[in-house]
Amino acid sequence: MKLLIIRHGDPDYSIDSLTEKGWREAEYLSERIAKLDVRDFYVSPLGRARDTASPTLKKMNRTAIQCEWLREFSPRINRPDRENSPVSWDWLPQDWTADERFYLPDRWYEPSIMSEAHVKEEYDYVTRSFDELLKQYGYVRDGHLYRTEQGNNDTIVFFCHFGVGCVLLAHLIGVSPMVLWHGLCAAPSSVTTVVTEERRKGIVSFRASAFGDISHLYAKDEPPAFAARFSECYENENERLD
């Protein structure tokens, strides 16, 4: 089975939709996805994800199942350098890297900043819901692997967000989401592809074959949006630091 985890297009957070550029990205993305044989579509309830999905669904005359757990990963924390951070997954490097627990898949949620915000509870809700969905396609979680009686070659598409997309990927491959949140960047409208591998009958693992692919933008000479990135050099003007 192939899972496509798609980040929404360039966002206009003030109206929970897309910028003019984001709508172009969504259209170029639709030309790519419409060529695929997709079994099912799932979408976050947030507007920017639903708007990103809309050109694809219209082009294919399809609908998407809306899932509450696909909304952006929501716990708000009191980050070490500021209170009331809008998300739990954006820390300054010098802060999160100072605690070795953040690198560990079974301990990253232990620091008090995370536990006070009930981050683990939200993570468990998302991953439990994800596993319940995968079970519908015949893949049952068993420790760090999955079991199946009959594998399949279906393609499933998720229109969602960067933070929650990394949660899904971290769960599938068994790593701390903090490492993915801070070590990888998925540009708006990018596609992450995760594929099952069944090297022995009935024993399944997931492996990413692409992360944050924006080849559909390059094909149209559309530059990637800067959203999700920070300044390449501290002195660079008009590039965000926080």
N, C-alpha and C positions, 0 to 999 in steps of 0.2 A: 504494500500500500504506500501511496505517496501523499504526503501532507504538504500543502503550500500555505505558509504563514505569511500573510501580506500586511504590511504596515499601511495605514491610511496615507493619502496624498498630502502635499504641503498644507498644513493646517492654518485655519483662522480660528484660534481658540476663543476669541471674543464672541463668536456666534456658533461655535462647535460645528464648523463646516470646513470648507476648503477655500484657499485663495484662488485667484484666477489661474495661477500656475498649477495649483493642486488639481483643479478640474482638467487641465491639459494632461497632467500626469495620469489621472484616472482614465482618461480616454485612451492614451497610449497603452496603458496597462490592459485595458479591455481588449485591444486588438491582439495582444499576446495571449491572454487567458481564453479568449473565445475560440482559439484554435485547438484547445485541449478537450479531451473527453473527461468531463468532470462529473463525478457521481452526485456530490452534494456540496452545497455552499452553506457556510455559517458566518454570522456577522455580529459584531459588537452592537449594543443598543445605542452607542454614541453617534452623533450625527456625522462626524468626520469620517468614521469607518463606513457608515451606511451610504454616504455620498460617494465614497471611493468605489464601493461595490456597484452602485447603480448603473454606470455605463456598461459594465460587464454583464450584469443580469439582464438589462434591456436588450443588449446585442444577442444574447443567447436565449432570450425568452424564458428566463428561469427566475426563481425566487430563492431567497436565502433564509435559513432558520436563525432567528435572533436569539443569542445566548447572553444572559446577564453576566456570566463569568468571563466573557470575552472583553468586557469593558476594560479600560486602562487600569492597571494594578493600582489600587486606590489608597492604601494606608498612608497617612500623613505623619511625619516624624518631626522631632525637634533635633535637627541636624546639629552637629557640634559647633558649627560656625554661625548658625542662625536658627531661630525658632520657627515653628509652623512651616516647615518645608513642604512644598506642594506635593512631593512624591517621596517615597521611601527609597528610591533606587538611584538618586543623583546625589553623590557625595563628592567632596573634594578629595583628590587622590591621597593627599598627605594624612587625611583622617581615617578613611576606611582601610587603607593598606597597613595601618599601624596595629590592627587587630587581626592576628592570624586566623581567628575563627571565621572570618568572612570568606576565606578561601576554601572552607570545608563544607561539603554538601549536607552534613548532619549537624552543623554547629553555627552556620552563618546567621541564624535568626536569634542566637542567644544574647548578644549584647543588649544592655538595658534599653537603649534607644529603640531597638526593634521590638523587644518584648512589650514595652510600654504601649506601643502602637498596634499591638496584636498582628504583627506582620505575618507570623507563622500561621495563625488562624486563617488569614486571607489566602496565603499560599496553599494551605491544605484544601480550602474550599475550591480554588481554581483547579488544582491538580486532580482532586477527587472527581470533579465534574468532567474534566478532560478524560480521565480514565473510564468514567461511565459511558462517555460517548464512544471511545475506542472499543469498548466491549460490545457495542452494538454492531461493530464491523468485524467482530470475531477475535479481537486482541484483548487478552485478559492480563492485567498486571500481576506479576509474580516476583516479588522482591525488586531487583533492579532490571529485570527482563519482562517480556510478555510471552504468554502462551497462546497458541492458536490451534484449533482443530483443522481449520481450512483457511490458509492465507488467501489474499486477493491482490489484484493489481489495480484497485480503484484509486482514483485521485480525489482528494477532499481539499476544499479551499476554505481558509479562515481569513476573513477581513477583520483586522483588529489593530493593535497598537504595539509600540516598541517594548514597553515595560512588560506587558503581559505575554507578548511573543517570546521574550527571553525566559519567562517563567516556564512556558510550555516546553521550550527547547531544553532548558536545564533539567526539567523533570524527565524528559525522554532519554537524555544521555548521561544523567547522573552526576551533575556538577552543581556548584553553588551558583545561583542566579546573579550574585554580586559580581562574579568574575565576568559573566556575559554582559551585564548591564554596563560595566565600566571598561571592558576590554573589546567590545564590539560596537559597531554603529550601523544601524539600518536606516538608510535614507528614506524619506517619504516615498511611498508607492513601491518600495522594494519587496522582493519575493525571496523568502527563505524556504528551501526545499529539504524535506526530511523523508527518507525512504526506509522502509523495513528491510532487514536482512534476515533471512531464514536459512542459516548454514547447516543446521540440523533440523530434522522434521519437528515442527511444532514449537521450536525455541526461537524467539524473535527479539532482535534488538533494533533500535532506530539509529540511523546515521545521516548526518547532514551532508548533502551533496553541494549545497550552495547556501550562502548566507548573504542577505541584503543585496540580492542581484537586481541591478537597474539597467539591464541591457535594453529593455524596451524604451528607456529614455535616450540612451546613446544612439539607438536606431533612428531617432527623430531629431538628433542634435539638440536635445533638451538637457541642459545641465542639471545635476542633482541639486535639490534644495539643501540649504545649510542646516535646517532644523535637525536637532539631535546632536549636532556637533558643537564644539567650542573652539575658541581661537587657536589657530595653528601656532602662532607666536604671540606672546603677551602684548607686543607693541602693535599688532595688526589693528588697524582702525575698522570699525563697523563689524567686528566679529565678537560675539558674546563671550564673556568670561564666566558667567554664572546664570 
